[in-house]
Amino acid sequence: MQFKLSLAVAAMLTVAASDRYNGPRPPQPDIPYLLHADRLVQTEVADAREQGGKKESTFVIPGASSPARTPLAEPIFLMRTKDISPDSLELYRLEVRNGQREVVISQRKRGRGDYGPFHLMVNRIEGDLYRVEADEPLPDGEYSLSPNGSNKVFCFEIY
């Protein structure tokens, strides 16, 4: 009886060990990385400058395009967490104007507009490692992930 119990425990441990994540891991915490098969592409890290009004705020990011690029219409990100909760991330489409990227967030509108926030799925892989995915196909263009209530942005381009 004890031998059968030992075999059952060993089999359960083998199954649990085989479910362990063996893919690439982000080298730095609190930065989303685009997942391209078995390699990671770091998103562009920046701070958006806010130009506010009473009814809407415009967030401006220098540069016309991000060096972080993906061909995937539903991008997948891996992120190790330390200070930023992946559940706080919001995804916005950026408009390019006068050589810089910007998004206008209106206090008047309810719900989601053409520029976001778009739906994200967040799944914990293990420990401090999370998978964050766009939950709908996105058109080509410039995008930004940003923690809610922060001017920190993680930019990328879909082409």
C-alpha positions in Angstrom: 0.0 0.0 0.0 2.8 2.4 0.9 4.6 1.7 -2.3 1.4 2.5 -4.4 1.1 5.8 -2.4 4.7 6.7 -3.2 4.2 6.0 -6.9 1.1 8.2 -6.9 2.9 11.1 -5.2 5.8 10.8 -7.6 3.5 10.8 -10.6 1.7 14.0 -9.3 5.1 15.7 -8.8 6.2 14.8 -12.4 2.9 16.2 -13.8 3.3 19.4 -11.8 6.9 19.8 -12.9 6.0 19.4 -16.6 3.5 22.3 -16.3 6.3 24.7 -15.3 6.9 27.6 -17.8 10.1 27.1 -19.8 9.9 30.0 -22.2 11.8 33.3 -22.3 11.8 35.5 -19.2 11.9 39.3 -19.2 15.3 40.5 -17.9 13.9 43.6 -16.1 10.8 43.8 -13.9 8.0 46.2 -14.5 8.6 46.5 -18.3 6.2 44.7 -20.7 8.1 42.7 -23.4 6.5 41.8 -26.7 6.6 38.0 -27.1 7.7 36.9 -30.6 7.9 33.1 -30.6 10.8 32.3 -28.3 12.3 35.8 -28.1 11.3 39.0 -26.3 11.3 42.6 -27.6 11.4 45.3 -25.0 8.7 48.0 -25.3 9.8 51.6 -25.5 9.8 53.1 -22.0 8.9 56.8 -21.7 6.9 59.3 -19.7 4.0 61.0 -21.4 3.7 64.7 -21.0 0.1 65.8 -20.0 -1.5 68.8 -21.5 -4.8 69.2 -19.6 -8.0 70.9 -20.0 -11.2 70.8 -18.0 -13.0 68.2 -20.1 -10.1 66.3 -21.7 -6.4 65.6 -21.3 -3.9 65.1 -24.1 -0.9 62.8 -23.3 2.1 63.5 -25.6 5.1 61.1 -26.2 8.1 62.4 -28.2 8.9 60.8 -31.5 6.7 59.7 -34.5 7.1 56.0 -34.0 8.3 53.4 -31.5 11.4 51.2 -32.1 9.5 48.3 -30.5 7.5 46.7 -33.4 5.3 43.6 -33.8 3.4 42.2 -36.8 0.8 40.7 -34.4 -2.7 42.3 -34.4 -3.3 40.8 -31.0 0.1 41.3 -29.3 1.2 39.2 -26.4 3.4 40.7 -23.6 5.4 39.0 -20.8 6.1 41.0 -17.7 7.8 40.4 -14.4 6.2 42.5 -11.7 7.8 44.4 -8.8 6.0 47.7 -8.4 3.5 47.8 -11.3 0.4 45.5 -11.2 -0.3 44.0 -14.6 -4.0 44.4 -13.8 -3.6 48.2 -13.8 -2.3 48.3 -17.4 -4.5 50.1 -20.0 -3.9 49.9 -23.8 -4.4 53.0 -26.0 -3.9 53.7 -29.6 -1.8 56.8 -30.3 -2.2 59.3 -33.0 0.8 60.8 -34.7 0.7 64.6 -35.0 3.6 67.0 -35.7 6.2 64.3 -35.2 5.0 63.1 -31.9 2.5 60.5 -30.6 -0.5 61.5 -28.5 -3.8 60.3 -27.1 -6.7 62.4 -26.0 -8.7 61.1 -23.0 -12.0 62.8 -22.6 -13.9 63.0 -19.3 -17.2 63.5 -21.3 -17.2 60.1 -23.0 -18.3 57.0 -21.3 -17.0 53.6 -22.4 -14.3 53.0 -25.0 -13.6 55.1 -28.0 -11.5 54.4 -31.2 -8.3 55.0 -29.2 -9.1 52.9 -26.1 -8.7 51.7 -23.6 -8.8 48.3 -25.3 -9.5 45.1 -23.5 -6.6 43.1 -22.1 -6.4 39.6 -20.7 -3.9 39.2 -17.8 -2.8 35.7 -16.7 -0.3 34.8 -14.0 2.2 32.3 -15.4 4.1 31.7 -12.1 5.5 33.8 -9.3 6.0 37.3 -10.5 5.7 36.4 -14.2 2.5 37.5 -16.1 1.2 37.2 -19.7 -0.8 40.2 -20.9 -2.6 40.0 -24.2 -4.8 42.2 -26.3 -8.2 40.7 -26.3 -9.2 41.9 -29.7 -7.5 42.4 -33.1 -6.0 45.9 -33.4 -5.3 47.9 -36.6 -1.8 48.8 -37.6 -0.5 51.8 -35.7 1.2 53.2 -32.6 0.1 52.0 -29.2 0.9 52.4 -25.5 0.4 50.4 -22.4 0.2 52.5 -19.3 -0.6 51.8 -15.6 -3.9 53.5 -14.7 -3.2 56.9 -13.1 0.4 57.0 -14.3 2.2 59.0 -17.0 4.6 56.0 -17.5 4.1 54.5 -20.9 5.3 51.4 -22.7 5.1 52.0 -26.4 5.1 49.7 -29.5 4.0 49.7 -33.1 1.8 47.2 -34.9 2.7 47.0 -38.6 
